[in-house]
Amino acid sequence: MRTSDFDFHLPESRIALRPAEPRDSARLMVVPPDAPIRDACVADLPNFLRAGDVMVFNDTRVIPARLFGVRERDGNLVEMQATLLKRLSPDRWTALAKPGKRLKVGDPVRFGEGDGALAAEVAAKHEDGSITFAFALAGPALDDAIRAVGQMPLPPYIAAQRPEDERDRADYQTVYAREDGSVAAPTAGLHFTPDLLARLEAAGIGRAFVTLHVGAGTFLPVKVEDLSDHKMHAETGEVSAGTAATLNAARAKGGRIVCVGTTSLRLLESATGEDGVVKPFTGDTDIFITPGYRFRAADILMTNFHLPKSTLLMLVSALAGVDETLGAYAHALREGYRFYSYGDAGLWFRA
């Protein structure tokens, strides 16, 4: 298939700049196979699942990965910014930097101001344009410093319309986040509240957690027309032995695996063999799911509405069918659904 097969017109006014309040009051478009679309809200989610199903949540925690500072060289200071991408060691991160081309290995950099500034040095430059920074702090001390000087890395389609503020520290984080490492939120999970989680549990719907640290590559556009030429970005994740056992047991009893977000789905598909057995997994995944893919683990996907021509829209189309997905997106546009990270959600069933 071709990238242009997944294009549609999205008015800028449909991009949500703030989440719904409360979180589970966001709208939910339910797209069952061979049945009419239903318009509901996220709080209604227990009505569309059944006892014995297991929801899989990504418990990664977004770090304030956008850093502003200055580069120092020969007594001259140049303002710059960096977005952390991936931790390499206790004191080193890869990052995207602006301006990045002017940086040289060995350049000292200072993020933040005054006594709380965070010092670093350019340790390496890479062919893909990323930079490795070696920080003066390491481990938990570095984590604390990043939290102090960093800003939440809002998606570019939100950041282009308004600046990050203190509300985003809470809004752009799931209520169950616990593993630091993401530079983008697993946004389907932003809709859940403690009350909704309790009602799902009371309905006999199970809960399991995986960890996939979402990278900035999730926002990269597909720049090729032939999908077979696209190289997917890699992200680091873990499926524990306990989670694998929980999901396999649920499947054996006829329960369905409900992935909350494309991140949990991609990780589970990477951890599942052709026999449908979920195995413990630790490492990087760069799985690229497009129409024609044979799903091994996921039965249902809850996810927000995605960019035109994006890999995430292609993934949804692989699960629910291309025509069905594009038709449902047309319905969402007609009915006023809000798009992207702070927007509404869809519940998609495997065709």
N, C-alpha and C positions, 0 to 999 in steps of 0.2 A: 504494500500500500504506500501511498504518498502523503507527505505532510499536509498538503492542501486539502486532503480528504477530511481533515479535522478542523477546518477553519469555520468560523462563524463571526458575525458582527456583535460586539458587546459594547453598548453605550457606556461611557465613563461613569455616568450617574448610577450604574448598577454596582459599582465597586464599593463595598462596605468599608467605611473608615473607622467605625467603632462596632464592637460586638453587641448583640442583643442583650437586654437586661430584663430579667435574669437570663443566664446563659441558655437554659433549656427552653426559653420562649422563642428561640429561633425557629424558623419554618423548616419543615422536613418534607421533601418530595419522595414519596414511596413509589418505586418502579418495579413491580413484580413482573415476572415473565408471563406473556400471554394474558394480561389483565390490564384494566385501565389504570392510569396514574392516579394516585391519591394525594391530596394536599393535606398535610397535617402539621404538627409542630414537634420539636424534639422531645418535649415532655410526654408525648404519646408513644414513644418508642416501645415500651413494654407490650403495647397492643399488637405490634407487628412481628414480635418474636414469640418463641414458645419455650416452655420449661425444658431444660436439657440442652438448649443452645449455650454456647460459650462465647462471650465477647472478648476480643483480644485487643488490649490497649498498649500503646507505646509510652513507657514511663520516662522517656528522656526529658531532661530539663534544659530549657533554653538559657544560655548564658548571655550576659550583656556584652556581646562580641564586637560591637562597633566602637572603635577607639579613635580618639582625636588627639593629635599632638604635633610635635615638630621634629624635623630632621636637622641634625647639627653637622656642619662640615666647614672647616676653616673659619670658624667663628661666625658663620652665616646660619640663620635659622629659616627653614622653609616649612610652612604649615602642611600637614598631611593627615590622612585618615587611613585606618586599616580595619578590615573585617576578618576576624579569626575564622579559620576553616577547620583545622584538625590538629589535635594535640599529638606531638611526636614523642615527647619525653616530659619529665617533670618541669622543665624550664623552657621548652621550645614548642612553638606553634607555627603552622603554615598559615598564611593570610593573603588576602587581596589588598593591595595598597594603592592609594591615589595621592600624588602621582607616583606610580611604581617604577616607570622606566628610568627615572632619574636617580633612584636609589642605587647605591653601590655596596658591595660586600664590605663590612667593617664600619659602615655608617652608624653612629649612635643615634638613637631615637628616644624621645621622651613623650609619654602619653599622660595627659592630665596636667594639672598645674600645681605649683607650690610644693609644700613638703610631702604631699600625697602622690606626687607624680610617679609613674611607673617607667623605669629605665629599661631599654632593650638595645640590641645591636642587630643589624642585618647580617645573618649568618650565611644565607645562600639565596640565590635567585634561580628560578626554574623556567623551563621552556614554555610552560603553560601560562606564564605571567605571574604566578604566585611567588611569595616571598617566605623564607623561613626567618622568624625572629627568635633570637636567644635572649631571654629576659634575665634581669638581675635577680629576680626572685624565682622560687621553684615550689612545686607541690601546693599544699593548702595556702601558703602565704601568697603565692601567685594568684590563686583562685580568689582570695579575698581582695587583692589589689584590683583585679579585673572587675569584680563586682562594684568596687568603689568608683572607678574612673570610666567604666564602659557604659554604653547605651544599648537598649534592646534593639536587635537588628530587624526592624520592621521590613516586610517585603517591599521591593522597589515600587510596586504599584500603589502602596499606601504612603511610603516615605516621600514619593513625588508630590503628594497632595497635602501633607501636613507633617510637622516634625514629631519625633518621638517625645512622649512626656511620661510623667510618673504613673499615670493610669496604665500604661502599657506594661509596666513591670508586673502587674497582676493579670491584666487582660490577655497578654500574649504568653500565658503559661497555663497548662492544664492543672486541675486541682489535685491530681495524683502524681505529678512530676516528682522524680526523686533522683535521677541519675544525670548529673551535669555533663553537657557535651554538645548540645545542638546549637546551631546558629539560625535555625528556623523552627517554628512550632509545628508539631503534628496536629494540624488545625482542626480535624474532625473531633479531636478530644476536647477542644475548647468549649464544646457545647454541654459538657457534663457537669452536674452539680452533685454535692453529697446526697441530696434528696433523690435525684434521679437514680444514682447508683444504688441507693437503698431500695427503691421500688423495683429495680431490675432484679436485685437479689431476692426480694420477697416473691417475685414471680417465678423463681426457680431458674433464672438465667445466670449462668456461671460467669466468672471473671478470671482472666489470666493476663499476665504482663510479659511483654518483650521489651527490649531496648534497641532502638535504632537511632543513632545520633544523626540528625538531619543536617546536611551540608548546604552551602549556598548554591550548589549545583542544581538543587531542586527548582531554582528559578531560571536556569539557563534555557534559552530558546533552542528549538531544533533548527539548525541552520542548513540542513540538507533536505532535498525534496524526497529522495528515496530513503525510506526508513531503515533499510538494511545498511546504510552508510553512517548511521548515527551511533556515536560512542557514548554510552551511558556513564554518568559520574558514579564513583564508588562511595559507599557510606558504610560505617562500622556498626555492627550490631551483635546482639546476643539473644539466643533462645535457650533458656535454662532447661536442665533435665526435668525439673518439676513441671514447667509449662508444657513441654513436649508430652509428658505422661498424661497431664490433664486433658490436653486436646485429643490425644489418641483414645483415651478412655471415653470421652464424650462422643467421639465419632462412632466408636464401637457400639454405643447405646442408641445411635440414631440421632444424636444431637448435631447441630450445624455450627460451623465455625464462622463467627461474625467479626470481620476485621474492622476495627475503628481506625480508619485512615489508610491511605495508600502505603504509608511507611510500614505499618504492621503487616499489611498484605505482602509487600515485596520481600520482607524479611522471612515471613513464614513460607512463602513459595521457595525461597532459597534454601530453607532448612528441611523441606519435605521431599522425600524420594518419589520416584515414579509409582511406587506401590501405595502412595498416599500416607505413608507413615512419617510423622513429624519427628525429626531427630534433633538433639541438642546441637547448637550452632554458635560459634564465636568467630568473628572475622569480618572481612569486607564483602559486600555484595554490590554488584553492578548490573543486576538483572533488569532487562528491558522488556516489558510485557506489552505486546501489541496483538491486534486481532489475529486469531489463529492459534494463540497460545492455549495449551491444555492445562487448566488449573488443577493443582494437586491438593491444596489445603482449603482455600477460601470458598465459602458458599455464599456469603452475603458481605457486602461492603458498605459501610457508612463513610461518606466523604463529602467535602465541600465542593463547590462548583469551580472548575479550573479554567486556566487560560486557553484561548484558542490555539490550536496546533501544538499543544504541550504534551509531553510524555505521559502526564497524569490523565489527561483526557483520553489518550490512546489506551491506557490501562483500563479505564472504566469501560471503554468500548469493547475491549477484549472480553470483559466479564459479562456485560449485558447485551452486546451486539452493537454494531456500528450504527445501523439505522435507528435502532431503539434508543441509543444514547443521544444521537443528534436530535431525534424527535423529542426526547424528554428535555433536552436543553432548550429547544424552541418553546416548549411548554413553560419552562422556568422563566424565560424571557417575557413571554406574554403575561404571565401571572405575577410578575414583579419580584421574583426571588432576588436576594442579595448575593453577590459573588465574592469569591476568594477567601482569604484567611479569616476575616471577621464576618463572613457572610453566612448564608443558610446552608443546609445540608441535604444530601440525597441518600436514600437507602436503596441500594442496587442489589438485585438478586441474580445469581448466576443463571444465564440462559440455558 
